[in-house]
């Protein structure tokens, strides 16, 4: 179960130029295209990054934990 509501996920996705919609009642994300499905999986995998130095937004393919 996700800890974010569909509305919160949509707001976060917009930062990365990913567009999601919700079902008619607003209770679920509507993932109707292959592109939306891939973007959602990328978000689940934390494959988006905002640089603390440049402020740029990036999609990353690999990461290493530093904690």
N, C-alpha and C positions, 0 to 999 in steps of 0.2 A: 504494500500500500504506500502511495506517495504521501509525503508530508506537506505538499503544496496543493492548493486548489487549482482547478483549471484556469481561473482568472490570473492567479499568480504566475503560473507557467507561461501563459500567453504574454504577460508583461515582460517577463524575463527573456522570452524568445525574441521579442521585438528588438531588444538591445543588440541581438546578434543577427538581425535582419531575417528572422525566421517567422513566418506567419502561420499561426494556428487559429482554428475556430473551435467553437464549442457546439455541443448538441443543442437542439432547440430550447431545452429547459436549462441549459447552462451548467449542468451537473457533470459533464464529461467532455474531454477533448474529442474533437472530431478529426480523426486522422484518415483522410480519404484519398491521399495520393502517395505514391512511392516516395516522392521528395519529402513530404511531411513525415512519413514513417522513419526515413533515414535521419532526418533532423531530430526527431524525438529520441531515437536511440543514441545519437550523438550527445544530446543533452543529458540523458541518463548516465552516459559514460563520462560526463564532465569533460567533453572534448572541445569546449569553448573556453576561451581565456581572455580576460581583460588585463592588459599590461599595466602594472603599477607605475612604470616609468614613462611610457609613451602615451598611455591612455588608449592605445589601439586595441581593436577586437580581433581575435584570431581563432581559427579552428585548428586544433592540434591533433596529431596522429599518435603521439606517444608522450608519456610523462613518467617522471620518477618522483616518488615521495621523498620529501626532505624533512619530514617530521619524525 
